[in-house]
Amino acid sequence: MAPANHKQCSRLSLRIVVLCLLLPCMAVAAEMDDVKLLIRLQKFDDAVELLVPLAESGLAQAQYQLGSLYRMGTGVAKDHVAAVRWFEQAATQSHDKSQYNLGLMYLNGWGAETDRAQARHWLALAAGNGHRLAAKKLEQLQSKQEVSVEQLFHLLRKDDKQGLIGALNGGASANAVDQYERSLLMEAAGGGQGEMLQVLLARKADADHVDVLGDTALLMAVRSGHKQIVDSLVKAGANLNVQDINGNSALMLAVQLRHSGIASRLLSARPSLHLRNKAAESVTDIAEHRNMPQVMVELQRQGAPSLTLSGEQIRNLEQTADAISQYAGSIDAAGVNVAQWPPLMLAVWREKDELVALLIQRGADINFHDTEGNSPLRLAVRRGDVKIIDLLRGAGVVEQDAYPVEAPLLHLAVRSRDIDTVKRVLAMDIDLDLDVRDAQKLTALEVSINQNSLDLAGLLLDAGFAVNALSENSRSPLMQATHGKSIEVLRLLIRKGARLNQVDATGNTALMLACREAWLAGVTELVYAGAGRALRNQAGHTALSLAIISDQVGIVDQLLTTEATSGDRRYAGDTALMLAAGGGNVEILEKIIRLNPDIDAIDAAGNTALMWAVIAGRQSTASVLLAHGADRAMRNRNRDRAMDIAQRSGDVELIRVLKNAGLAARWF
C-alpha cells in the first residue's frame, strides 16, 4: 500500500475509534438533555424515570439532579436522607454542585445530623472546584461563626460560659429551642446552671416560654429543687401562675415535692392561691396531703380558702351528704366535675379513711362512676391510698376497669408511685392489657421508667411486661432509661435481658443515646454489658463518632479500642482520627493517636486527618498531627495538598504551621 493511502487509512481508523468511544457519552448527554427538558416542562415523573438508571450507573450529573428532586420533593416524595445519599455519591466524584448542596444539607441538618465540620469540608471542596456560592457561604461561616441550635445546647450543657457568650455575641438567639420547644433558659433552669441562666436573662431570654409539655423555666427549676434559680426567675418577673400539662403551678409543685424553702420564696412573691390542677386540688389540698403545717399557716395567713371539714361536720355524719355537697361547691375545678360527686367520692378524694368506712356501712354506692369515668376505686388508686382500696375491695367493689377514662387503672397506680397500690391492682380480678397506652402514649412500664421508679419497674417486669417492647417512637425500655439517665433502672433492664443493640427509628442504640446525653455512667454500664460499639445509625455515626463530636473525653476513653480507631468509619469514609482532627479537641486526638491508627488514612474524597484539621481551621490539631508524622505532601481527589487548602482559605496561622513543619522536615 502506498504511504499516502496508509496514512489515510490510519486517520480513518482513528476517527472510527474516537467515534465509538464518544457514542456512549453522546447518548448519555442526550438523555440528560431530555431530563432537563422534562423538568422544564414540569413532567417530573418522566424525568425521575430517566434519572434513576443513570444515577445508579454512577453518572454524577444524574445523581446530582436526582438528589435535587428528593430535596425539593419534586416528582418524588420529599426525602432529605435520599437527597444526602445521592449528593454524596456525586460529590465524591468532585461534582461541585453536589459538594455545595451536601455542605448545605450538613449545615442545616437536612437528611443528616447537623455537622459544621462536614459542612465546611464539602463547601471548601466545592469552592476549590470554582463554585462561587460555596466560596461565599464558606466566607460567611468564617466571618459570622454561625452556631446551630444543637451546638448552643451543647455549650450550655458543658457549662461553657465564654463559648455561649461568644455565640450570642455572634448573633445566636438566646431564645433558641430544641425539637421539644424546650428553650436554652429552661435547660439552664432544670440543670441548676445559675451563671448560664444569668447570661441568658441578660440577653432578654423569654422567662415564660412554654414547651410542648406545658413547662416553663420556673416550673423546671421547682421540679429540680434549685432554690437560687427559682429566686432569679422570680426576680426576672417569671409568671408564677403558669400551669403545666397536669394543671400544677410552680407553688403546687413545690408543695407536692416538699420543697418548703422554694414554697416560701414563691409565697413571698404572692402567686394566686385559688388555682386548681386537673385533679381538682388546690395548693391548700396539696399542703394538707403532704403534711406541711408551716406552709398551711402561711397559706391561711394569705387568705387561701380552707377546705378541711370541721369536727362538727364529721360528728354529724347523718348530715354528711348535705355537708359535703356544700363543700363540693367550693372545689369545682376544670378537668374534674366534682359537683356531681356523692359524699363517698369526696371522702375518698380527701383520703378520709374513717369517713369512707362509715359511708360504706351506710350503703353508699361503691361502684358509682361520674361522666368522666371517675369512681371511688379509681380515686383511691390515684391517691395511692391502700387503706381505702382495701375497704372498697372488702365491700365487693367491681374491679374491672372498663370505663372510657384518660388512664387505665394500672397507669394510675404507677403514677401514684406507691408500690403497695400497684401490687393491689395487679392482684385484682381484672383483664390487664400490658400493651395498653394512656393518653400520653405510654405503657405502665414506660411510666415507671420515666419516673425512675426502680421497684415499680421491677414489679411490672415480673408481672409479665415485655422488656424489649417498643414505644410509639420505636424506643425500647432500655433506650428510655438511657434518655432519663436512670442507672439503676438501666441495670435492672440489662439483668432482665434487654436487647442491647435494639435500634430506634433513626438507627440509634441505647449506647448511642448515652453518648448523645453525655452520660458516662450509662456508657460504662452498656459497654461492660457488651453493647455494640461498631454499629452505625442512619446518619452513619457510631457511638465513638458521637462522643468525639460532642467532645466527651471520658466517654471516648470508654469506647476507644484499636479496632475502633482503625475500623470506625462513617459512610463517607471518615475515621475517628479525622473527626477528632476536625473537631479540634487535642486531648481526644492524642488518645486516638496513642492507639497507632493509620495517620494518613483517607476518606471518600481523598482527605486525610490533616486535611480535615485544615478544612475546619483547627491549628491545634493540625500541629499535633504534623508532630506525629502526618504527610503534608498527600493530595486528595482534587489534587489538593493540606497547604493548598490552607492557602485558599487564607488562614495565616495554619499556613505558618504547615510551612514550619516543612522546614523542620528539611532540617532533619
ZIGIHU-V923219 format. One record per pair of residues at least 4 apart in sequence whose ideal C-beta (glycine too) atoms are under 7 Angstrom apart, sorted by sequence separation. I is the first residue (numbers start at 1). GAP is how many residues later the second one is. D is the distance in whole Angstrom. If there is no record, write none. Layout:
i,gap,d
I,GAP,D
I,GAP,D
This chain:
i,gap,d
1,4,5
2,4,7
3,4,6
4,4,7
5,4,6
6,4,6
7,4,6
8,4,6
9,4,6
10,4,6
11,4,6
12,4,6
13,4,6
14,4,6
15,4,6
16,4,6
17,4,7
18,4,6
19,4,6
22,4,6
23,4,6
24,4,6
25,4,6
26,4,6
27,4,7
28,4,6
29,4,6
30,4,7
31,4,7
32,4,7
33,4,6
34,4,6
35,4,6
36,4,6
37,4,6
43,4,6
44,4,6
45,4,7
46,4,7
47,4,6
48,4,6
50,4,7
51,4,6
52,4,6
53,4,6
55,4,6
59,4,7
60,4,6
61,4,6
62,4,6
63,4,6
64,4,6
65,4,7
66,4,7
67,4,6
68,4,6
73,4,6
79,4,6
80,4,6
81,4,7
82,4,7
83,4,6
84,4,6
85,4,7
86,4,7
87,4,6
88,4,6
91,4,6
95,4,7
96,4,6
97,4,6
98,4,6
99,4,6
100,4,7
101,4,6
102,4,7
103,4,6
104,4,6
109,4,6
115,4,6
116,4,6
117,4,6
118,4,6
119,4,6
120,4,6
121,4,7
122,4,6
123,4,6
124,4,6
125,4,7
127,4,6
131,4,7
132,4,6
133,4,6
134,4,6
135,4,6
136,4,7
137,4,6
138,4,7
139,4,6
140,4,5
147,4,5
149,4,7
150,4,6
151,4,6
152,4,6
153,4,6
154,4,6
160,4,6
161,4,6
162,4,6
163,4,6
164,4,6
165,4,6
166,4,6
168,4,5
172,4,7
177,4,5
178,4,5
182,4,5
184,4,6
185,4,6
186,4,6
187,4,6
193,4,6
194,4,7
195,4,7
196,4,7
197,4,6
198,4,6
199,4,7
201,4,6
210,4,6
211,4,5
215,4,5
217,4,6
218,4,6
219,4,6
220,4,6
226,4,6
227,4,6
228,4,6
229,4,6
230,4,6
231,4,6
232,4,6
234,4,6
243,4,5
244,4,5
248,4,4
250,4,6
251,4,6
252,4,6
253,4,6
259,4,6
260,4,6
261,4,7
262,4,6
263,4,6
264,4,7
276,4,6
277,4,5
281,4,4
283,4,6
284,4,6
285,4,6
286,4,6
292,4,6
293,4,6
294,4,7
295,4,6
296,4,6
297,4,6
298,4,6
300,4,6
309,4,5
311,4,6
312,4,6
319,4,6
320,4,6
321,4,6
322,4,7
323,4,6
324,4,6
341,4,4
343,4,6
344,4,6
345,4,6
346,4,6
352,4,6
353,4,7
354,4,6
355,4,6
356,4,6
357,4,7
358,4,6
360,4,6
369,4,6
370,4,5
374,4,6
375,4,7
376,4,6
377,4,6
378,4,6
379,4,6
385,4,6
386,4,6
387,4,7
388,4,6
389,4,6
390,4,6
391,4,6
393,4,6
407,4,4
409,4,7
410,4,6
411,4,6
412,4,7
418,4,7
419,4,6
420,4,6
421,4,7
422,4,6
423,4,6
424,4,7
437,4,5
438,4,6
442,4,4
444,4,7
445,4,6
446,4,6
447,4,6
453,4,6
454,4,6
455,4,6
456,4,6
457,4,6
458,4,6
459,4,6
461,4,5
470,4,5
471,4,5
475,4,4
477,4,6
478,4,6
479,4,6
480,4,6
486,4,6
487,4,7
488,4,6
489,4,6
490,4,7
491,4,6
492,4,6
494,4,6
503,4,5
504,4,5
508,4,4
510,4,6
511,4,7
512,4,6
513,4,6
519,4,6
520,4,6
521,4,6
522,4,6
523,4,6
524,4,6
525,4,6
527,4,6
536,4,5
537,4,5
541,4,5
543,4,6
544,4,6
545,4,6
546,4,6
552,4,6
553,4,7
554,4,7
555,4,6
556,4,6
560,4,6
562,4,7
563,4,5
564,4,5
569,4,5
570,4,4
574,4,5
576,4,6
577,4,6
578,4,6
579,4,6
585,4,6
586,4,6
587,4,7
588,4,7
589,4,6
590,4,6
602,4,5
603,4,5
607,4,4
609,4,7
610,4,6
611,4,6
612,4,6
618,4,6
619,4,6
620,4,7
621,4,6
622,4,6
623,4,6
624,4,7
626,4,5
635,4,5
636,4,5
640,4,4
642,4,6
643,4,6
644,4,6
645,4,6
651,4,6
652,4,6
653,4,6
654,4,6
655,4,6
656,4,6
657,4,6
658,4,7
659,4,6
660,4,6
661,4,6
662,4,7
663,4,6
664,4,7
1,5,5
38,5,4
39,5,7
54,5,5
69,5,5
73,5,3
90,5,4
105,5,5
109,5,4
126,5,4
141,5,6
147,5,6
155,5,5
167,5,4
177,5,6
182,5,6
188,5,4
200,5,4
210,5,7
215,5,6
221,5,5
233,5,4
243,5,6
248,5,5
254,5,5
266,5,6
276,5,7
281,5,5
287,5,5
299,5,4
309,5,6
333,5,7
341,5,5
347,5,5
359,5,4
369,5,7
374,5,6
380,5,5
392,5,4
407,5,5
416,5,5
437,5,6
442,5,5
448,5,5
460,5,5
470,5,7
475,5,6
481,5,5
493,5,4
503,5,6
508,5,6
514,5,5
526,5,4
536,5,6
541,5,5
547,5,5
559,5,6
560,5,7
569,5,6
574,5,6
580,5,6
592,5,6
602,5,6
607,5,6
613,5,4
625,5,4
635,5,6
640,5,5
646,5,5
69,6,5
70,6,6
105,6,5
106,6,6
168,6,6
177,6,5
210,6,6
243,6,5
276,6,6
300,6,7
332,6,6
360,6,6
369,6,5
437,6,6
461,6,6
470,6,6
503,6,6
536,6,5
569,6,6
602,6,6
635,6,5
55,7,4
69,7,6
91,7,4
105,7,6
127,7,4
209,7,7
242,7,7
275,7,7
331,7,6
332,7,5
368,7,6
401,7,6
502,7,7
535,7,7
568,7,7
601,7,7
634,7,7
38,8,5
39,8,5
54,8,4
55,8,5
70,8,7
90,8,4
91,8,4
106,8,7
126,8,4
127,8,4
155,8,4
156,8,6
175,8,6
176,8,6
188,8,4
189,8,6
208,8,6
221,8,4
222,8,6
241,8,6
254,8,4
255,8,5
287,8,5
288,8,7
347,8,4
348,8,6
367,8,7
368,8,7
380,8,4
381,8,6
401,8,4
413,8,5
414,8,6
435,8,6
448,8,4
449,8,6
468,8,6
481,8,4
482,8,6
501,8,5
514,8,4
515,8,6
534,8,6
547,8,4
548,8,6
568,8,5
580,8,5
581,8,6
600,8,5
613,8,4
614,8,6
633,8,6
646,8,4
647,8,6
38,9,4
70,9,5
71,9,6
106,9,5
107,9,7
155,9,5
188,9,4
221,9,5
254,9,4
287,9,5
347,9,5
380,9,5
413,9,5
448,9,4
471,9,7
481,9,5
514,9,5
533,9,7
547,9,5
580,9,4
613,9,4
632,9,7
646,9,5
174,10,6
207,10,6
240,10,6
273,10,6
313,10,4
328,10,5
329,10,7
366,10,6
467,10,6
500,10,7
533,10,5
599,10,6
632,10,6
51,11,5
55,11,5
87,11,5
91,11,5
123,11,5
127,11,5
328,11,6
533,11,6
565,11,5
632,11,7
35,12,5
70,12,4
71,12,4
106,12,4
107,12,4
155,12,6
185,12,7
188,12,6
218,12,7
221,12,6
251,12,6
254,12,6
287,12,6
344,12,7
347,12,6
380,12,6
413,12,4
445,12,7
448,12,6
478,12,7
481,12,6
511,12,7
514,12,6
544,12,7
547,12,6
564,12,6
565,12,7
580,12,6
610,12,6
613,12,6
646,12,6
70,13,4
106,13,4
328,13,6
51,14,6
52,14,7
87,14,5
88,14,6
123,14,6
124,14,6
35,15,5
51,15,5
87,15,4
123,15,5
152,15,6
185,15,5
218,15,5
251,15,5
284,15,6
344,15,5
377,15,5
410,15,5
445,15,5
478,15,5
511,15,5
544,15,5
577,15,5
610,15,5
643,15,5
34,16,6
35,16,6
67,16,5
70,16,7
103,16,5
106,16,7
184,16,6
217,16,6
250,16,6
251,16,7
283,16,7
343,16,6
376,16,6
409,16,6
444,16,6
477,16,6
510,16,6
543,16,6
576,16,6
609,16,6
610,16,7
642,16,6
84,18,7
87,18,7
120,18,7
309,18,7
328,18,6
31,19,6
67,19,3
103,19,4
324,19,4
327,19,7
66,20,5
67,20,4
102,20,5
103,20,4
147,20,4
152,20,6
185,20,4
218,20,4
251,20,5
284,20,5
288,20,7
344,20,4
377,20,5
445,20,4
478,20,4
511,20,4
544,20,5
577,20,5
610,20,4
48,21,6
84,21,5
120,21,6
184,21,7
217,21,7
283,21,7
284,21,6
343,21,7
477,21,7
510,21,7
609,21,7
83,22,7
183,22,7
185,22,7
216,22,7
249,22,7
284,22,7
285,22,6
321,22,5
324,22,5
342,22,7
410,22,6
476,22,7
509,22,7
575,22,7
577,22,7
608,22,7
31,23,6
63,23,5
64,23,7
67,23,7
99,23,5
100,23,7
103,23,6
147,23,7
183,23,7
186,23,7
219,23,7
282,23,7
284,23,6
307,23,7
320,23,5
342,23,7
345,23,7
476,23,7
509,23,7
545,23,7
152,24,5
185,24,7
307,24,6
344,24,7
478,24,7
544,24,5
577,24,7
44,25,7
80,25,7
145,25,5
147,25,5
153,25,6
186,25,6
219,25,5
252,25,6
282,25,7
305,25,6
446,25,6
479,25,6
512,25,6
545,25,6
578,25,6
611,25,6
28,26,7
63,26,5
64,26,5
99,26,5
100,26,4
144,26,6
174,26,5
183,26,5
207,26,6
216,26,5
240,26,6
249,26,5
273,26,6
342,26,6
366,26,6
443,26,7
467,26,6
476,26,5
500,26,6
509,26,6
533,26,6
542,26,5
575,26,5
599,26,7
608,26,6
632,26,6
48,27,5
63,27,4
84,27,4
99,27,4
144,27,6
149,27,5
411,27,5
565,27,5
47,28,6
48,28,6
83,28,5
84,28,5
156,28,6
189,28,4
222,28,5
255,28,6
348,28,5
381,28,6
408,28,5
449,28,6
482,28,5
515,28,5
548,28,6
581,28,4
614,28,5
32,29,6
149,29,6
174,29,4
182,29,5
186,29,7
207,29,5
215,29,6
240,29,6
247,29,7
248,29,5
273,29,6
341,29,6
366,29,5
399,29,4
401,29,6
467,29,5
475,29,5
500,29,6
508,29,5
541,29,6
574,29,5
599,29,6
607,29,5
632,29,6
32,30,7
35,30,6
44,30,5
45,30,6
60,30,4
80,30,4
81,30,5
96,30,5
99,30,7
174,30,6
175,30,6
181,30,4
186,30,7
190,30,4
207,30,7
208,30,6
214,30,4
223,30,6
241,30,6
247,30,3
256,30,6
273,30,7
340,30,5
349,30,5
367,30,6
373,30,4
382,30,5
399,30,5
400,30,5
408,30,6
414,30,5
434,30,6
450,30,7
467,30,6
468,30,6
474,30,5
483,30,6
500,30,6
501,30,6
507,30,4
516,30,6
540,30,4
549,30,6
565,30,5
573,30,4
582,30,4
599,30,6
600,30,6
606,30,4
615,30,6
632,30,6
28,31,6
44,31,3
55,31,6
64,31,6
67,31,7
80,31,3
91,31,6
100,31,5
103,31,7
153,31,7
156,31,6
174,31,4
175,31,5
180,31,6
181,31,5
186,31,5
189,31,5
190,31,7
207,31,4
208,31,5
213,31,7
214,31,4
219,31,6
222,31,5
234,31,7
240,31,4
241,31,5
246,31,6
247,31,4
252,31,5
255,31,5
267,31,5
273,31,4
274,31,7
345,31,6
348,31,5
360,31,6
366,31,5
367,31,5
373,31,6
378,31,7
381,31,5
399,31,5
407,31,4
434,31,5
441,31,5
446,31,7
449,31,5
467,31,5
468,31,5
473,31,7
474,31,4
479,31,5
482,31,5
500,31,4
501,31,5
506,31,6
507,31,4
512,31,5
515,31,4
527,31,5
533,31,6
540,31,4
545,31,7
548,31,5
560,31,6
566,31,5
572,31,6
573,31,4
578,31,5
581,31,4
582,31,6
599,31,5
600,31,5
605,31,6
606,31,4
611,31,5
614,31,5
626,31,7
116,32,7
152,32,6
156,32,6
164,32,6
180,32,5
185,32,5
189,32,4
192,32,6
197,32,6
210,32,7
213,32,5
218,32,5
222,32,5
225,32,7
230,32,5
243,32,7
246,32,5
251,32,5
255,32,5
258,32,6
260,32,6
263,32,5
344,32,6
348,32,5
351,32,6
356,32,5
373,32,3
381,32,5
384,32,3
389,32,7
406,32,7
407,32,6
415,32,6
445,32,6
449,32,5
452,32,6
457,32,5
473,32,6
478,32,5
482,32,5
485,32,6
490,32,6
506,32,5
511,32,5
515,32,5
518,32,6
523,32,5
527,32,7
544,32,6
548,32,5
551,32,7
556,32,5
560,32,7
565,32,4
566,32,7
572,32,5
577,32,5
581,32,4
584,32,7
589,32,5
605,32,6
610,32,5
614,32,5
617,32,7
622,32,6
60,33,4
64,33,5
96,33,4
100,33,6
337,33,7
383,33,7
384,33,7
406,33,5
411,33,5
414,33,5
534,33,7
562,33,5
64,34,4
67,34,7
96,34,6
97,34,7
100,34,4
114,34,5
153,34,6
159,34,6
161,34,6
165,34,6
175,34,7
186,34,5
190,34,5
192,34,4
194,34,6
198,34,7
208,34,7
219,34,6
223,34,7
225,34,5
227,34,5
231,34,6
241,34,6
243,34,7
252,34,6
256,34,7
258,34,7
260,34,7
337,34,7
345,34,6
351,34,5
353,34,5
357,34,6
369,34,6
378,34,6
382,34,6
384,34,3
386,34,5
410,34,5
414,34,5
417,34,6
422,34,6
446,34,6
450,34,6
452,34,4
454,34,5
458,34,6
468,34,6
479,34,6
483,34,7
485,34,5
487,34,5
491,34,6
501,34,6
512,34,6
518,34,5
520,34,5
524,34,6
534,34,7
536,34,7
545,34,5
549,34,6
551,34,5
553,34,5
557,34,7
578,34,5
582,34,4
584,34,4
586,34,5
590,34,6
600,34,6
611,34,6
617,34,6
619,34,5
623,34,5
60,35,4
63,35,7
94,35,6
96,35,4
99,35,7
161,35,6
164,35,6
168,35,6
194,35,6
197,35,6
201,35,5
227,35,5
230,35,6
234,35,5
255,35,6
260,35,7
267,35,7
337,35,7
353,35,6
356,35,6
360,35,5
381,35,7
386,35,6
389,35,5
449,35,7
454,35,6
457,35,6
461,35,5
482,35,7
487,35,7
490,35,6
494,35,5
515,35,7
520,35,6
523,35,5
548,35,6
553,35,6
556,35,6
560,35,6
586,35,6
589,35,6
593,35,5
619,35,6
622,35,6
626,35,4
114,36,5
336,36,7
411,36,6
417,36,6
419,36,5
423,36,7
582,36,7
584,36,6
159,37,7
192,37,6
222,37,7
225,37,7
255,37,6
384,37,5
419,37,6
422,37,6
426,37,5
449,37,7
452,37,6
482,37,7
485,37,6
515,37,7
581,37,7
584,37,6
617,37,7
60,38,7
161,38,6
194,38,7
227,38,7
386,38,6
454,38,6
487,38,7
586,38,6
619,38,6
109,39,7
320,39,7
156,40,6
189,40,5
222,40,6
255,40,6
348,40,6
381,40,6
419,40,6
449,40,6
482,40,5
515,40,6
548,40,6
581,40,5
614,40,6
314,41,7
317,41,6
580,41,7
414,42,6
189,44,7
381,44,6
581,44,6
280,51,6
280,53,4
280,56,4
276,57,3
278,57,4
279,57,7
276,58,7
278,58,7
280,58,5
289,62,7
247,88,6
157,361,6
154,396,7
113,426,5
112,427,5
113,428,7
81,457,7
117,465,4
117,466,6
125,480,6
88,484,6
121,491,7
124,491,5
121,494,5
120,495,6
120,496,6
117,499,5
129,509,7
128,510,6
92,512,5
128,512,6
92,513,6
125,513,6
128,520,6
124,521,7
124,525,7
94,543,6
94,544,6
